[in-house]
Amino acid sequence: MSPMWWTSLMMMFLSSLLLIMTLIYFDTESKTKNIMMFNKKSMIWKW
């Protein structure tokens, strides 16, 4: 096991993890916005 190979593997792992976290964050963000919009619409309907 060479240190260079290990470092590149770790970098790949970290970058993929970051990408996944970013995707999950944006996904939840959009869902939250959708829920807020839905709540606003329901409030308007109640009025």
Number of C-alpha atoms within 10 A of each C-alpha: 5 6 8 9 10 11 11 11 12 12 12 12 12 12 12 12 12 12 12 12 12 12 12 12 12 12 11 12 12 12 12 12 11 12 12 12 12 12 12 12 12 11 10 9 8 7 6
